[in-house]
Amino acid sequence: MITAKINVTLKSGILDAQGKTVQHALHNLGIEDVAEVRMGKLILLTFGDISTEEAMRLSEEACKKMLANPVIEDYEIELIHRESH
């Protein structure tokens, strides 16, 4: 089995309002040395018996068509090979 670990984040230069809110909250909690917070989302796609190349192709397609907005978001894909039980 192959799991695609996909991290989607806002592109640099795009205001991250949620990150700013978290940064402010951390400062209010006394954690003041945090210079910046950028929020994102983690998506895991688990594939059955397919090749590494096909898993990457399908992951890229899913990101481009639905999981990420290419205008404002970047994404990174990491494939993890796991033994099925």
Backbone bond lengths (Angstrom), bond angles and torsions (degrees), N, CA, C in turn:
res aa  C-N    CA-C-N  psi(-1)  N-CA   C-N-CA  omega(-1)  CA-C   N-CA-C  phi
1 M - - - 1.442 - - 1.529 109.17 -
2 I 1.303 115.01 148.58 1.456 121.40 178.02 1.525 107.96 -124.49
3 T 1.320 115.83 132.07 1.459 121.43 173.97 1.521 108.38 -111.96
4 A 1.310 115.61 129.54 1.461 120.90 173.96 1.523 107.32 -95.02
5 K 1.323 115.46 120.95 1.461 121.94 176.30 1.528 106.22 -99.47
6 I 1.328 116.04 112.73 1.463 121.77 -173.82 1.526 109.25 -114.12
7 N 1.321 115.57 121.13 1.462 121.87 175.79 1.523 108.43 -105.01
8 V 1.323 116.06 121.87 1.458 121.86 179.20 1.528 107.74 -112.95
9 T 1.335 116.25 126.86 1.460 121.44 179.18 1.519 109.59 -135.90
10 L 1.331 115.19 158.54 1.451 119.55 175.48 1.522 109.42 -68.48
11 K 1.309 116.72 144.19 1.456 121.12 176.97 1.526 109.11 -63.17
12 S 1.340 115.55 151.07 1.459 118.37 175.81 1.524 107.82 -62.65
13 G 1.302 115.86 142.93 1.459 120.36 -176.71 1.515 113.73 94.52
14 I 1.329 116.90 -15.72 1.468 121.09 176.24 1.528 107.52 -90.96
15 L 1.323 116.87 127.79 1.455 121.19 -179.70 1.529 110.06 -60.70
16 D 1.323 116.18 127.50 1.458 122.76 178.04 1.526 107.98 -105.77
17 A 1.329 116.11 85.63 1.467 121.44 -176.35 1.526 111.40 -61.08
18 Q 1.322 117.17 -39.85 1.460 120.56 179.53 1.526 110.18 -65.09
19 G 1.322 116.69 -41.78 1.462 120.52 177.55 1.515 111.95 -62.38
20 K 1.340 116.98 -41.77 1.469 121.20 177.65 1.530 110.92 -61.57
21 T 1.330 116.65 -40.29 1.463 121.24 178.89 1.521 110.61 -63.23
22 V 1.318 116.92 -44.36 1.466 121.14 179.16 1.528 110.09 -65.22
23 Q 1.322 117.07 -42.79 1.465 120.59 178.75 1.536 110.22 -58.98
24 H 1.323 116.83 -45.32 1.464 121.45 178.92 1.535 110.32 -61.35
25 A 1.327 116.97 -43.59 1.462 120.91 179.44 1.528 110.86 -63.43
26 L 1.327 117.68 -40.49 1.464 120.39 177.78 1.523 110.72 -62.82
27 H 1.316 116.61 -42.39 1.463 120.34 177.43 1.529 110.51 -60.45
28 N 1.341 116.33 -41.48 1.469 120.26 177.98 1.519 112.28 -63.81
29 L 1.345 116.70 -25.75 1.468 121.27 178.41 1.523 112.19 -87.32
30 G 1.323 116.17 3.30 1.459 119.84 178.33 1.518 114.02 91.97
31 I 1.325 117.23 4.09 1.464 121.29 177.62 1.524 106.01 -96.61
32 E 1.333 115.33 81.40 1.453 120.85 -167.40 1.525 114.66 -95.27
33 D 1.313 118.20 -10.21 1.462 120.28 -177.25 1.527 113.41 -83.43
34 V 1.325 118.21 3.84 1.463 121.70 178.09 1.529 108.01 -78.74
35 A 1.332 116.51 114.09 1.463 121.10 -176.47 1.524 112.50 -81.58
36 E 1.329 117.16 -30.78 1.460 120.17 -178.25 1.522 109.33 -158.86
37 V 1.323 116.11 145.83 1.463 122.41 173.99 1.521 107.03 -125.39
38 R 1.317 116.66 128.13 1.463 122.52 174.51 1.526 106.48 -119.17
39 M 1.309 116.56 126.02 1.455 121.78 -179.48 1.528 109.10 -96.94
40 G 1.306 115.46 157.31 1.454 121.08 178.39 1.510 109.85 -157.54
41 K 1.319 114.51 -163.96 1.462 118.94 177.33 1.519 108.72 -138.62
42 L 1.317 114.88 146.29 1.458 122.96 177.47 1.518 107.40 -110.34
43 I 1.324 116.09 128.16 1.461 121.85 179.92 1.526 107.62 -124.09
44 L 1.318 117.40 131.88 1.458 122.39 177.07 1.525 108.77 -113.64
45 L 1.323 116.48 123.38 1.462 122.03 174.71 1.525 106.79 -113.40
46 T 1.326 117.58 124.31 1.460 121.16 178.77 1.518 108.72 -107.83
47 F 1.320 114.97 126.29 1.461 122.27 -179.10 1.519 109.59 -107.30
48 G 1.311 116.05 154.76 1.457 121.67 176.42 1.515 110.49 -81.02
49 D 1.284 116.08 -133.37 1.464 123.04 -174.04 1.528 110.46 -86.58
50 I 1.341 116.20 79.19 1.458 120.68 176.64 1.527 108.77 -131.24
51 S 1.303 116.30 165.51 1.462 120.95 -178.95 1.528 110.82 -75.13
52 T 1.319 115.36 161.97 1.457 121.55 175.78 1.526 110.43 -58.91
53 E 1.317 116.49 -42.44 1.459 121.39 -179.45 1.528 111.21 -62.34
54 E 1.332 116.68 -42.97 1.471 120.86 179.79 1.532 110.75 -67.88
55 A 1.331 117.38 -39.13 1.465 120.61 177.86 1.527 110.34 -62.36
56 M 1.331 117.04 -40.91 1.459 120.23 178.89 1.533 110.39 -68.17
57 R 1.320 116.78 -42.05 1.462 120.39 179.48 1.526 111.16 -61.22
58 L 1.329 116.71 -46.09 1.463 120.85 -179.60 1.529 111.48 -66.78
59 S 1.321 116.71 -36.71 1.465 120.75 178.21 1.523 110.59 -65.15
60 E 1.332 116.19 -45.03 1.465 120.91 177.37 1.532 110.47 -59.91
61 E 1.321 116.16 -44.76 1.462 120.78 -179.85 1.525 110.97 -61.81
62 A 1.335 116.88 -43.05 1.463 121.02 179.42 1.529 110.87 -63.11
63 C 1.328 116.62 -40.23 1.470 119.97 178.92 1.516 111.07 -65.04
64 K 1.318 116.22 -45.71 1.462 120.55 -176.90 1.526 112.36 -68.32
65 K 1.339 117.05 -34.51 1.463 120.61 -175.28 1.526 114.03 -90.57
66 M 1.355 117.59 -25.78 1.452 117.48 -172.93 1.521 115.94 -148.63
67 L 1.303 119.25 -41.02 1.458 120.91 -167.73 1.527 114.79 -78.17
68 A 1.326 117.22 -24.71 1.467 120.74 -179.08 1.522 109.84 -134.31
69 N 1.312 115.72 147.72 1.459 121.73 174.45 1.531 106.65 -96.59
70 P 1.328 118.18 106.62 1.465 120.65 -173.32 1.526 114.22 -64.05
71 V 1.313 117.66 -15.91 1.463 120.50 179.41 1.531 110.40 -72.64
72 I 1.335 117.12 -39.73 1.463 120.30 -174.58 1.527 114.62 -121.63
73 E 1.342 118.27 -6.45 1.460 120.18 -175.00 1.524 111.59 -124.86
74 D 1.328 114.39 147.74 1.459 123.40 169.64 1.526 107.79 -108.17
75 Y 1.321 116.46 159.07 1.456 119.24 175.04 1.530 109.69 -143.11
76 E 1.331 114.18 152.97 1.458 122.31 175.50 1.519 107.41 -128.18
77 I 1.320 115.56 139.21 1.462 120.95 -179.68 1.520 108.68 -118.21
78 E 1.328 115.30 129.51 1.464 121.94 173.97 1.526 107.07 -122.88
79 L 1.317 117.06 126.57 1.464 120.68 177.78 1.514 109.64 -95.01
80 I 1.329 114.84 133.10 1.460 121.97 179.93 1.528 108.03 -120.21
81 H 1.319 116.53 123.65 1.465 121.52 179.41 1.529 108.84 -90.85
82 R 1.324 115.20 129.45 1.469 120.57 -179.87 1.513 109.42 -131.47
83 E 1.292 115.36 148.47 1.457 119.50 175.76 1.519 108.68 -81.20
84 S 1.322 116.88 134.73 1.470 119.59 176.66 1.521 109.14 -82.63
85 H 1.323 115.40 150.08 1.485 120.40 -178.93 1.491 110.34 -107.95
